[in-house]
Amino acid sequence: MAESNMEDTCLENKQSTAASGSSLSEGSGSPTVKSPGVSSPVTNSPSHRRTSGPIRRAKGGWTPEEDETLRTAVETYKGKNWKRIAEFFPDRSEVQCLHRWQKVLNPDLVKGPWTQEEDDKIIELVKKYGPTKWSLIAKSLPGRIGKQCRERWHNHLNPDIKKDAWTLEEELALLNAHRVHGNRWAEIAKVLPGR
């Protein structure tokens, strides 16, 4: 995947405050500068050299120590240099660090219930931009990310969603579609518009 595609992927969920001006470029070649209060980042030795493109380095969950290191590194670099921030984690990519910050640790992230004002704003902005510009829509909802707005629209606010009880015909269509498509739910959803 090209470098610009990696940036596009990351920017879909970009908070307007936390990651604006983020640098995801590779190979700056500049020496690592130690900051007070932040443990040393991984050196640029051959065993830790980053490669281009998004690579999933660690599969496990984040430890409390990693979370604290990430908080400190984000504070040190003002959330603007994810390549440098990721250097503190030998088994994490800059994309993983960015996503952990944006989706879990960012104190400005709103995870609670949606307000009527937020719902009204999403409806207004979907009318203006359509149901695909989620990062743009999220910029008007402080503390929310594009993914949250998309899920709110598709699961609750979209007027095309059928909220009444399933009919016998719909249930039979669902069972038949599952027999045909297995667990490919995106394909099954095409058979049941609004569900």
C-alpha positions in Angstrom: 0.0 0.0 0.0 1.4 3.4 -0.9 2.3 5.9 1.8 -0.6 8.2 0.8 -3.1 5.3 1.1 -1.8 4.6 4.6 -2.4 8.2 5.5 -5.9 8.1 4.0 -6.7 5.0 6.0 -5.5 6.6 9.2 -7.2 9.9 8.5 -10.7 8.3 8.3 -10.8 8.2 12.1 -8.7 11.3 12.6 -9.7 13.6 15.4 -9.4 17.2 14.3 -7.5 18.1 17.4 -5.4 15.1 18.3 -3.7 14.2 15.1 -3.9 17.2 12.8 -0.6 17.6 11.1 0.4 14.0 11.9 3.4 12.8 10.2 3.3 9.2 9.0 6.2 9.5 6.6 8.9 6.9 6.6 12.7 7.1 6.7 13.4 10.5 8.1 16.9 9.2 8.9 17.3 11.8 11.7 18.7 10.6 15.0 16.3 10.0 17.9 16.2 12.7 20.5 15.5 11.6 24.1 12.9 13.7 25.9 12.7 14.1 29.6 10.2 11.8 31.2 10.0 9.5 28.2 11.9 6.2 28.0 14.2 5.7 25.1 12.6 4.8 21.8 13.8 1.8 19.9 17.0 2.4 18.0 17.1 2.3 14.3 19.1 -1.0 14.3 18.4 -3.5 11.5 16.2 -5.6 13.8 13.9 -2.7 14.5 14.0 -0.9 11.2 10.6 0.1 10.0 9.4 -0.9 6.5 7.0 1.0 4.3 3.3 0.3 4.4 1.1 -0.6 7.3 2.4 -3.6 9.2 0.6 -5.1 12.1 3.5 -5.7 14.5 1.8 -6.8 17.7 -1.4 -8.8 18.0 -1.9 -8.7 21.7 -3.7 -6.1 23.8 -2.0 -3.0 25.1 -0.5 -3.2 28.6 -1.0 -0.4 31.1 2.7 0.4 30.8 2.4 0.8 27.0 -0.6 3.0 27.5 1.3 5.2 29.9 4.3 5.4 27.5 1.9 6.3 24.7 0.3 9.1 26.8 3.7 10.5 27.6 5.0 10.2 24.0 1.8 11.9 22.6 2.3 14.7 25.1 5.9 15.1 24.2 5.3 15.2 20.5 2.0 17.0 20.8 0.3 14.1 18.9 1.9 15.3 15.6 4.7 12.8 14.8 3.4 9.3 14.9 6.6 7.8 13.4 8.6 9.2 16.4 5.9 8.2 18.9 5.9 4.6 17.5 9.7 4.4 18.0 9.0 3.9 21.7 7.3 0.6 20.9 9.3 -2.2 19.2 6.2 -4.2 18.4 3.8 -1.5 17.4 3.4 0.4 14.2 2.6 4.1 14.0 -0.9 3.3 12.8 -1.5 1.1 15.9 -0.3 3.9 18.1 -2.4 6.5 16.3 -5.5 4.2 16.6 -4.9 3.4 20.2 -4.7 7.1 21.0 -7.7 8.2 18.9 -10.0 5.3 19.8 -9.1 4.5 23.4 -6.8 6.9 25.3 -7.5 10.4 24.0 -9.2 12.2 27.0 -11.2 14.3 24.5 -12.9 11.2 23.1 -16.6 11.0 23.9 -17.7 7.4 24.6 -21.0 8.0 26.4 -24.6 8.2 25.1 -25.4 10.4 22.2 -27.2 13.6 22.8 -30.2 14.8 20.8 -28.0 17.7 19.6 -25.4 15.3 18.3 -28.1 13.2 16.5 -29.5 16.3 14.9 -26.1 17.5 13.8 -25.4 14.1 12.1 -28.7 14.1 10.3 -28.1 17.7 9.1 -24.5 16.9 7.9 -25.5 13.6 6.2 -28.1 15.7 4.2 -25.3 18.1 3.3 -22.4 15.7 2.6 -24.0 12.3 2.1 -23.5 9.1 4.1 -19.9 8.6 3.3 -17.9 11.7 4.5 -17.6 10.5 8.1 -14.3 12.1 9.0 -15.6 15.4 7.7 -18.9 15.0 9.7 -16.9 14.1 12.8 -15.1 17.4 12.7 -18.4 19.1 13.6 -18.9 16.8 16.6 -16.1 17.4 19.2 -14.9 14.2 20.8 -16.5 11.9 18.2 -14.6 10.1 15.5 -15.8 9.2 12.0 -16.4 5.5 12.9 -18.7 6.5 15.8 -20.7 8.8 13.5 -21.0 6.2 10.8 -22.3 3.6 13.2 -24.7 6.0 14.8 -26.2 6.8 11.4 -26.4 3.3 10.0 -27.6 1.7 13.2 -30.0 4.3 14.6 -30.6 7.5 12.6 -30.9 6.4 9.0 -34.6 6.7 8.1 -34.4 3.7 5.8 -33.8 1.4 8.8 -36.8 -0.8 9.6 -37.4 -0.9 13.3 -40.6 -2.8 13.4 -40.8 -6.6 14.1 -39.5 -8.9 11.4 -42.1 -10.4 9.1 -42.2 -14.2 8.4 -41.1 -13.4 4.8 -38.1 -11.5 6.1 -37.1 -14.3 8.5 -37.4 -16.9 5.7 -35.4 -14.7 3.4 -32.7 -14.4 6.1 -32.5 -18.1 6.6 -32.3 -18.7 2.9 -29.6 -16.0 2.4 -27.6 -17.6 5.2 -27.8 -21.0 3.5 -26.5 -19.4 0.3 -23.9 -17.0 1.6 -22.9 -18.5 4.9 -21.7 -15.9 7.4 -21.0 -13.2 4.7 -23.3 -10.7 6.3 -22.7 -7.9 3.9 -24.1 -10.1 1.1 -27.0 -11.2 3.3 -27.8 -7.5 4.0 -28.3 -6.9 0.3 -31.2 -9.3 0.4 -32.8 -7.5 3.3 -32.7 -3.7 2.7 -33.3 -1.7 5.8 -32.4 -4.5 8.1 
